């Protein structure tokens, strides 16, 4: 797993350290930051937002496909084992409850975002925007589909998508302002 980091390879040069230890460290840091981002509620209109999908965007753009997958899988496993990593706690109930689709969507989105980042889509502002928009669509598609199977698709659309569009646009814009800027700064060095 030596060449499984994308932007991180450019930012951090670690010589003499076992790559498996580095990857385990990155996975644990990723899950820690995800857990914190799930707990932080930022006042926003029309509903408060967490920064969880923003962190998924960053993980997807900075980690490889494999490392992104393992990070999100570890995050879900931590929650399944009862660690309070999700917005309101932890436990198996979260992986089958109303928000489960969003959690699984984050896993798939991180993989897709990492795939495109590995193809160079993190360098351009437009390509980064399209990649993160696709990631967001994946997260909300999984979430709406699963929530809709529980409460009906019209209610799921009204409660599980519409109120979150403004905050999702904000998180995409924030990530787009960071990722290509860092890539382009590194390329100029």
C-alpha positions as CSV (number, residue, x, y, z in Angstrom):
1,X,0.0,0.0,0.0
2,X,2.9,2.4,-0.6
3,X,1.4,4.4,-3.5
4,X,-2.1,4.6,-2.1
5,X,-2.1,8.3,-1.0
6,X,-2.7,11.0,-3.5
7,X,-2.4,14.6,-2.2
8,X,-0.8,13.3,1.0
9,X,2.2,12.0,-1.1
10,X,2.8,15.5,-2.2
11,X,2.4,17.1,1.2
12,X,4.2,14.6,3.4
13,X,7.4,12.7,2.8
14,X,7.9,10.0,5.3
15,X,11.2,8.1,4.9
16,X,12.1,5.0,7.0
17,X,8.6,4.5,8.4
18,X,6.6,1.3,7.6
19,X,3.9,2.3,5.1
20,X,1.4,0.1,6.8
21,X,1.9,2.0,10.1
22,X,1.5,5.3,8.2
23,X,-1.7,4.0,6.5
24,X,-3.1,2.9,9.9
25,X,-2.3,6.3,11.3
26,X,-4.0,8.0,8.4
27,X,-7.1,5.8,8.7
28,X,-7.4,6.6,12.5
29,X,-6.8,10.3,11.9
30,X,-9.5,10.2,9.2
31,X,-12.0,8.5,11.4
32,X,-11.2,10.8,14.3
33,X,-11.8,13.9,12.2
34,X,-15.0,12.3,10.7
35,X,-16.3,11.7,14.3
36,X,-15.6,15.3,15.3
37,X,-17.2,16.6,12.1
38,X,-20.3,14.6,12.8
39,X,-20.6,16.2,16.3
40,X,-20.0,19.9,15.3
41,X,-23.2,21.7,14.4
42,X,-22.7,24.9,12.5
43,X,-25.7,27.3,12.4
44,X,-26.9,27.5,8.9
45,X,-30.2,28.1,7.1
46,X,-32.6,26.3,6.9
47,X,-31.1,23.6,9.2
48,X,-27.9,23.4,11.1
49,X,-25.2,21.6,9.3
50,X,-22.5,19.2,10.3
51,X,-19.2,19.2,8.5
52,X,-19.2,15.4,7.9
53,X,-19.7,15.4,4.1
54,X,-17.0,18.1,3.9
55,X,-14.5,15.8,5.6
56,X,-15.6,13.0,3.3
57,X,-14.8,15.3,0.4
58,X,-11.3,16.0,1.9
59,X,-10.6,12.3,2.5
60,X,-11.7,11.4,-1.0
61,X,-9.5,14.1,-2.5
62,X,-6.4,13.5,-0.4
63,X,-6.5,9.7,0.1
64,X,-6.3,7.0,-2.6
65,X,-9.3,4.8,-3.4
66,X,-8.1,2.0,-1.1
67,X,-7.2,4.3,1.8
68,X,-10.5,6.2,1.4
69,X,-12.5,2.9,1.4
70,X,-10.6,1.6,4.5
71,X,-11.1,4.9,6.3
72,X,-14.8,5.1,5.8
73,X,-15.2,1.3,6.4
74,X,-13.3,1.7,9.7
75,X,-15.5,4.7,10.6
76,X,-18.7,2.6,10.0
77,X,-17.2,-0.3,12.0
78,X,-16.3,2.0,14.9
79,X,-19.9,3.2,14.9
80,X,-21.3,-0.4,14.6
81,X,-19.2,-1.4,17.7
82,X,-20.9,1.4,19.7
83,X,-18.3,4.1,19.6
84,X,-20.1,7.5,19.5
85,X,-18.7,8.5,16.1
86,X,-22.0,9.4,14.4
87,X,-23.9,12.7,14.9
88,X,-26.0,11.3,17.8
89,X,-24.0,8.4,19.1
90,X,-23.1,4.9,17.9
91,X,-24.3,1.4,17.7
92,X,-25.8,-1.0,15.1
93,X,-29.1,0.9,15.1
94,X,-27.4,3.7,13.1
95,X,-26.5,1.3,10.4
96,X,-30.1,0.3,9.8
97,X,-31.8,3.5,11.0
98,X,-33.2,6.3,9.0
99,X,-29.8,7.9,8.3
100,X,-28.1,4.6,7.3
101,X,-28.3,5.3,3.6
102,X,-26.3,8.5,4.0
103,X,-23.6,6.7,5.9
104,X,-23.3,4.0,3.2
105,X,-23.4,6.8,0.6
106,X,-20.4,8.5,2.2
107,X,-18.5,5.2,1.8
108,X,-19.3,5.0,-1.9
109,X,-18.8,8.7,-2.5
110,X,-15.3,8.7,-0.9
111,X,-14.3,5.9,-3.3
112,X,-15.6,7.7,-6.4
113,X,-14.1,11.0,-5.3
114,X,-10.7,9.3,-4.8
115,X,-10.9,7.6,-8.1
116,X,-11.4,10.9,-9.9
117,X,-8.8,12.6,-7.7
118,X,-6.3,9.9,-8.8
119,X,-7.1,10.8,-12.4
120,X,-6.1,14.4,-11.7
121,X,-9.5,15.9,-11.0
122,X,-8.2,17.6,-7.9
123,X,-6.1,20.1,-9.8
124,X,-8.8,22.0,-11.6
125,X,-11.4,24.0,-9.8
126,X,-14.1,22.9,-12.4
127,X,-13.2,19.2,-12.3
128,X,-13.0,19.3,-8.5
129,X,-16.4,21.0,-8.3
130,X,-17.9,18.3,-10.7
131,X,-16.2,15.5,-8.7
132,X,-17.5,16.8,-5.3
133,X,-21.0,17.4,-6.8
134,X,-21.0,13.8,-8.0
135,X,-19.9,12.7,-4.5
136,X,-22.7,14.7,-2.9
137,X,-25.3,13.3,-5.4
138,X,-24.1,9.8,-4.4
139,X,-24.5,10.5,-0.7
140,X,-27.9,11.9,-1.0
141,X,-29.1,9.3,-3.5
142,X,-28.2,6.5,-1.1
143,X,-29.8,8.5,1.8
144,X,-33.0,9.4,0.0
145,X,-33.4,5.9,-1.4
146,X,-33.0,4.2,2.0
147,X,-35.0,6.9,3.9
148,X,-37.7,6.7,1.2
149,X,-38.1,3.0,1.7
150,X,-38.9,3.7,5.3
151,X,-41.1,6.9,5.2
152,X,-42.0,7.3,1.5
153,X,-40.0,9.0,-1.2
154,X,-41.9,12.3,-1.2
155,X,-41.3,12.8,2.5
156,X,-37.7,11.6,2.2
157,X,-37.1,14.1,-0.5
158,X,-38.7,17.0,1.5
159,X,-37.0,16.1,4.8
160,X,-33.8,14.5,3.7
161,X,-32.6,16.6,0.7
162,X,-34.3,20.0,0.2
163,X,-33.2,21.5,3.6
164,X,-29.6,20.4,3.1
165,X,-29.0,21.8,-0.4
166,X,-27.7,25.2,0.8
167,X,-25.3,23.7,3.3
168,X,-24.1,21.1,0.8
169,X,-23.4,23.8,-1.8
170,X,-21.4,25.7,0.9
171,X,-19.3,22.6,1.8
172,X,-18.6,21.9,-1.9
173,X,-17.5,25.5,-2.4
174,X,-15.3,25.4,0.7
175,X,-13.6,22.1,-0.4
176,X,-13.2,23.5,-3.9
177,X,-11.5,26.6,-2.6
178,X,-9.0,24.4,-0.7
179,X,-8.1,21.3,-2.7
180,X,-7.1,22.7,-6.1
181,X,-5.3,25.6,-4.4
182,X,-3.2,23.2,-2.4
183,X,-2.5,21.1,-5.5
184,X,-1.5,24.2,-7.5
185,X,0.7,25.6,-4.7
186,X,2.6,22.3,-4.5
187,X,3.1,22.2,-8.3
188,X,4.6,25.7,-8.2
189,X,7.1,24.8,-5.5
